[in-house]
Amino acid sequence: MQNIKTHNIAGYLSRAFLKNPLTPILAFAILALGYISLEVMPREEDPQIAVSGGSIIVPMPGASPDEIDNAVLKPLERKISEIKGIKDVYSTAMHNVGVLNIQYKIGEDRESSNLKLYDKVMQNMDSLPGGAMHPLVKPFDIDIDVPIVTVAFYKKKELGIDHIKLYKQIKDIQQDINAIQDISKTTLKGAKRPQFNVLLDLDKLSAYHISIGQIVQSIQAIAKNSPDVDLPAQDNRLMVFGVKNAINSIEDLQNLVIAKYMGSLIYLKNIAKVEYYYDIQNYQEALVTYKADGEPFSENKDQVTMTISKLKGSNAVELAEQALDTIKEYEDELQKNGLGYIVTRNYGERANEAVNELVHHLVLTIAIISLILIPFLGWRESLVVTIAVPMILAATLFIAYMTDQTINRITLFAFLLSLGLIVDDAIIVIENIHRRMHLKETQNQSFDQIIIEATDEIGPSTNIATIAIMLTMIPMAFVGGMMGQFMLPIPLNVPVALAVSLFVAYVFAPYLAKKFIKRSKGKH
């Protein structure tokens, strides 16, 4: 083999690996790494899109919407627009508060965008008008805001646990789910949260000459959260609420001294009804309609929905299973308290089904390609190409895993798209070996020489053709906007698969040809 002349990389690789004992070991290693990558790669239904933005909330007590718009929001809009990468800025002026919503261009780095937004607000603190409170910067993150699992908890019977016990029961489950690694956050929708409610009697306030401001200041002295004030009810009572998790007992609030009238102390319990109950100011209710055991849909039930989100790049399938397993551990306790639950969204299950379905189609496509090649090349040659295709996909999968990609529908679509391209290199090598093997001019040459020279012969043209196809895919990586982010796995994986196909065609196709193809001499 040392006397066989080679002129390019194709010939060098085929000669180096044709009789190398490490070639079959390398082949099995590539297939094993590809299979492992398929199993351990994070699975998602769709690729996550980098979307950055946030809100700036500026409270200004006593200010009208026009004052907030002119004095706070418009100057702040001009300053925020100076940030590079900003796409849109929206503002909303209300009584006592102004809100600025900022959206960055698709693809902007989230951490950098959040830092620039916070930095710009802090730089212009001195330009805020007098009376404006410290602004609150709240960035949003689509990576962790979209839940992978939503579970609706409901009371099976009306005589079950009350709203406070229901909240505490779900809160315990939420705490355990938060402890799962790579779970970003959980939220409760429709929950009746416990709090101290203060129902003021307006007639008594008038009789004692006490203002609502006095009551608010007194409660603020012992409570962390400032109470909110609702409109008067029909029975001339005023509801003051929002004192959450700040007071040890209801007696502390009832015995709060509000004022002094005619030498006597006026306590809160003298002018208001104080109770520990749920947030009665939340007038909205969340209902669930479900179908159990094949029966018609049941009536609507009050429910609390828990949403579970994951960190970017983590495995949606595994995290969804872990979260649901955690909930199942509480099933006996939930049954005891008369509670049921329904999984209303399982993104992990959908992602797994989508990936498994595309993998099935991938295997089916490889089999179809193999059958199509048999009448044109012969079954031995077809077998070589059929073995080469999984090796190409396995190596591409491993590279995708090493570059922190996830496996999703678009990733697998990229593999399906590249199938018709990656077989070309192996087919060209095998076809040329087959052609030279049947030439009369090569009947005195060894089979090894035929294989190496046939591979070396098609090297330049195959390289140029493959690189040309790779270059047609690469520009897709520079497409902007949401579509560019969504389709990014295609330019990331198809060129890699084509480059790997060249390596497999020059290294393993000649080796497999020597093992499987039976040589015939001097036949056209």
N, C-alpha and C positions, 0 to 999 in steps of 0.2 A: 504493500500500500504506500510505501514511501516513494515509489517511482511514479505514482499517479499524480499528474499535474492538476492543480486547482488554481483558479484565477480570481475568485471572489469569496465572500463570506459564506455563501451557500455551500460551495465545495469544501471549504475549510471545516465547517461544522459537521457536514456529513462524514468526512473522513475521520474527524476526531472522535465521533461518537458511534461509528458503525460497528466496531468490535470492542468498544469500551465496556468493561463489566459494570460500570456505574450507570450505564444508560437505562437498563430496566429498573434499577433502584430509584433513579431520578423520576422515571415515569410513574411508579407507584407512589412516590412521595408527593408528586404534583396532584395526583388523583385524591390522595388522602387529605392533603391540605385543602383542596377544593371542597371536599365533602364536609370537613370540619368547619370550614368557613361558612358553608351553607347552613349548618346547624347552629353555630354560635353568633353569626352576624345579627345585629338588631333588626327586627322585622317591623315594618310599617306598611300601612296600606298605600300611602302616598308620601312622597318626599316632603320634608318640612321646609317651609319657605321663610327666608330671613326678612321679617317685617319689624321695623323699629318705629317708635313714636312714644307719645306720652301726653299727660295733661298737667297744666299748671293751674292751681286753684289759689286765688287771692281773695281772702275775706276782707271786707271793709264795712264794719257794722254801721248801720244808719245811712248808707249811701244808696242813692237811687240807681236804676240801671243806666241812665244816661251819664251820671257822674262816673260810674265804674267804667263805662265804655270809653269815655273821653280821657279820664285821668289815669286809668290803669291798663286797660286792654290794648288800646291803639298804640301807646308808646312801647308796650311790651311786645306787641306783634312786630314792630319795626326792628327791635333788637333781636328777636328770635329769628327773623328772616335772614339775618347776617350769617347764620350757621350754615356751613357747607353741607349739602345733601338734603336739605329741607325740601319737601315736595309741596305740602299744603299746610296752612295754618288757619284754624277756625276758632272763633271766639263767641262766647255766650255771656251776656250781661244780665244779671238778675238782681233782685233786692239783696243787698248786703254781701254779695259775692260775685266774682267774675271767674270764668273758666276759659282757659286757652287750650285747645287740642292741637297737637302737632303730629304730623305724619312725615316720616322720612321716605326717601326713595327706596324702592324694593331692592334688597341686596346690601344695604348699608349695615355695617357691623353694629350689633345691638349695644354691646358694652361701650364702644366708643361714642355712639349716638347719645346714650343716656348721660355719659360724662360731659359731653359738650352742652347738652341741654341744661344740666344742673349748673355747670360752670357759668353759662351765659346769664342765668337767673341771678346767681350770686354776685356777678359783676355789676348788675344794675339794681341792686337793692336800694341804693341811695336815691334812685330816680322815682321810687314809689311815693305817692302822696302821703301827707300826714293822715293818720287814722287807718291806714292800710296795715293789716296784720302780716306776719311772716308768711310768704307764699309756700305752698305745698307742691312739690314736684313728684308726680306719680307716673313713672314710665310703665308702658305696657309691653308685654312679651308674648307674642303669639305661640312661641315654642312651649310655654307652660300654661297658657290660658285655655288652650283647647283640650278638653278632657278626653281620656281614653276609655273611661268607664263612668257611667252614671247609674246610680242605684236609688230607687224610690222606696222609702220605708213608709208603711201605712199601718193604721190600727185596724185589725181584723174585726173588732167589735166595738160598739160605742162605749161599753163599760170597761174598756181597757185603761191603761195608765194615762195620766193627764199629760198636758203639753210639756210641763217642766220635766217630768220623769222621762218622757219620750226624747226630749232634747238631750238630757244627760246620758241616756242610753246610747244614742247615736254619737254623742261626743266621745264616749269611750272607744267606740269602734273607729271613729275618725282618728283618734290619737294613735291607735295601733297601726293604722294604715300609713299615717305620716312617718312612722318609724321604718318603713320599708325603704331600702336603699334605692335611689334614683326616682323615687316619687317626689315630685316638685312641690305640689300643694294639693290640698283638698278644701272644698267649700261646701256649705250647706245652704240649699235654696228652699225657701218656704218654711224654715224652722221658726218655731215660737220660742224666742230666747227669754230666759228668766230675767226679771229686773224688778226694781221697786217702783210702783206706780203711786203717784200723789195726785189725788182728785180734790181740787180746791173748791170750796164753797164761796162763790162770789158774793153772796149776801153777807156772810160773816166777814169777808175781807172789807166790805164797805162799812160794816158796823164798827170794826176795830180800826178803821182808817189805815189799813195795811196795803201796800202796793205789791204787785207781782215781783217787781225788781228786788224788794226786800227779801222775799222768799227765795228768789234765785240766788242772791248773794249769800244767804244763810246756808243753803244747801251746798253751794260751791265751796264753802269753808270746810266741809267735811267730806265732800265727794270729789273724786277725780274728774268725772265728766260733768260738763255743764248741762243742766236739764233743758229740754226743749219745751215750748209752750204750744199747746194746741188751742183750737177755737172753742168757745163756750158751747156746752151741750144744751139741750132743750130744758133740762131741769136746773139751769143756771149754775152749773158746776163747770169748773175749768180744769182741764187735764194737764198736769205737768209730769213729764215722763223723761226717761233717758238716763236715770241714775243707775248705771250698770256696774255690778261687781266692785263697788266702792265702799259699801257700808257693811259692817259685820252682822247686824241684826236689825229687824224692823223697829225694835224699841229705840235704837239710836236715832232713827229718823223721826219717830213719833214724838220723842222728847226733845227735839231740836227747838231751841228758843228762837222765836221769830222777832218779837217786839215786846214792848212793855206798855200796857194800857191801864191807866188809872191806878198805878201802883202795883198791878199784877202782871206776871209774866204770861205771855201768850205763846203756847207751844204749837207746833205744827199739827198735832192731833186735835187741837181745839178748832182749827179752821179747815181741816182737810181729812179725807179718808186716805190712810196709808196702807198699802197692801203689797205683799210679795207675790207677783204673778208674772205672766208672760208679757211680751211687748204688745200691749193692746193698741198701740198707735199704728201697728202694721195691719192695715185693713185688707191687704191682699191675701188670698188663700190659694194654695196650690193643690190641685186635685189630680187623682190618678184613676183611670178606668182600666180594668184588667180582665183577663180571661183565665179562669183556673180550671184545670182538669177537663178540658173540652167543653165546659159549660158556656152558655152565652155570657156576654160581657156583663160584669157585675156593675153595681151602682158606683158613682164617684165616691172616692174616699180622700179625706185630708191626708196629705203626704209630705214628706221631707226628702228632697233629692240630694244625695251626696255626689259631688263631682270629684273625680280623681284624675290628676294630670301628671305627666312624666317629664323628666329632663330630656333635652334634645339629644338625639343620638342613642338613647337607651332602647331596650327591647320592649316594644309595646305588648307583645304576646306574653312574655314571662311576667311582666309587671301586672298585667290584667289578671292573670291566673293567681298571682300572689295576693292581690287585693281581694279577689273573690274568695280565696281560701281563708283569708282572715275573717271575712264576714261570716263564712260558714261555721267558724269556730264559735260564733255567738248565736247560732240557730236555736239551741235549746233555751237560752235565756230570752231570746226574742219570742219564741213560742210561749214561754211561761208568762210573759207580759202581754200576750195577745197582739204581737206585732208580726207583720209579714213584710217581705221586700220583693221587688221585681227589678231585674237588671234591664234597664231601658236602653242602654248603649254599651256595647262591648267592642271597642275599636280593635282590641287585640285579636279577638276571634275573627273579625272581618279581615284583618291584615294577614292572619295565618291562612285563611281560606284563599285569599287572593294570591299569596305567594305559592301555596301548594298547587293551586290550579295552573299557574303559569309554569311551574316546574314540571308538572305533568305534560303540559303542551310542549315544553322544551324537549322532553324525552321522546314524545310522539313525533316531533319534527325531525329529530335525529334519526329515528327509525325510518321515517318516510324518505329522508335523503339517502339512507343506506339502500333501501329497496330500489330507488330510482337509479342509483349508480350501477347496480348489478348487471343489467342488460348492456350497458355501455362500456364498463371496465372489466366486468367479471366479478365473481363473488369474493375472490381473494383480495383483489385491489379495493373493492368496496369495503371490505373488512378493515383494511388499513385506515381508510378515510374515516370510517365509523369510530374507530378507537381514537383517532387524532382529535375529533371534535370535542368529546368530553374533556380531554386533556387541556385543550385551549380554554374551554369555559371554566374548568377548575382553577387554572392559573390566573385567569382574569378575576374570578371570585376572590381568590386569596389576595390579590393586589388591591381589590376594592376594600376588603376587610382591613388590610394594613393601612389604608389611607382614610380610615374612620368613616367609611360610607355605610349606609344602611341598605338592606335589601327590601325593595318595595316593587310596586307594579311597574314603575318607570325603569328601574334598574333591570328587571327581568325583560321588559319590552326591548331594552337596548340589546340584551343578549339574543332575543328572538330576531331583532333587526339585523344583527351581525352574523346570524347563522349562515345566511346565503352568501356572505362575504368571506367568512373564515374558512369555509371548506375549499375555496378556490385554490389556495396555495398548496394544500396537501394533494388536491386532485391534479394540479399541474405537475407536481413532482412525480406522483405515481404514474400519470399518463406518459410522461417522458421516459421514465424507467421502462414502462411497458413497451413503448415504441422502440427504444434502442435495443431492448432485449430481443426483439424480433427482426432486427436488421441482419443481413448476411455479413455486413462489414464488422459486426461485433461478435461473430460466432467464435472467434479465437480469444476473445477477452474473458477475463474472469467476471463472475457476477458482481463482485465487489467493485471492480473497475467500472462496470456499466452503471452501477448505482451512483457512484461518486461523480462520474463524468456527466451523467444525466442530470443530477442535482445541480452541479456546477454550471451546466449549460443554460439552465433557465433562471439562474440567480439574478442577473441584472434586470431582465424584463419583469420578473416577479416582484422584485424590490420596488421598482419604479411604479408598477401598477398598484401595489398595496399602499405605498406612501401617498399616491395621488388620491386614493379613496380615503385615507386617514385625514388628509388635508381638507376634504370636503366636509368632514364632520366637526373639525376643530372650531370653525367660526361660530357654530351654534353655542359654544361656551360664552361668547361675548354678547349674546342676545340679552337685552335688559328687560326690566319689568318682571311681573309675576310669572309670565310664560317662560322666560329665560331661566328663572329659578326652578320652576317645576320640571322643565325638560333637561336640566343640567346633568343628570346621570347618563344621558345619551352621549354627549361629547366627552364625558369622563371615562366611559367604559368601552364604547365602540372602537376608538383608536387603539386603546390598550389591547383589546381582543385581536385586532388586526396585527399589531406588532407581535403578540404572542403566537399568532397563527404562522408567522414567518419562522419563528424559532422552532415551533413544533414540526413544521414542514421540512426544515433543513436538518433537524436532529433526530426526530422519532419516526418520520415517514420513511426515510431510507432504512433505518434499523428494522422497522416492522415489515418493510418490503422484503428484506433479506430473510426474515423469519417465515413469512407467510406465502410469498409469491413463488410459484414453481417455475423455474426457468425453462424456456423453450428456445432452441437455436435455429436461426436461419429461416424463420417463417414470417412472411409479410402479414 
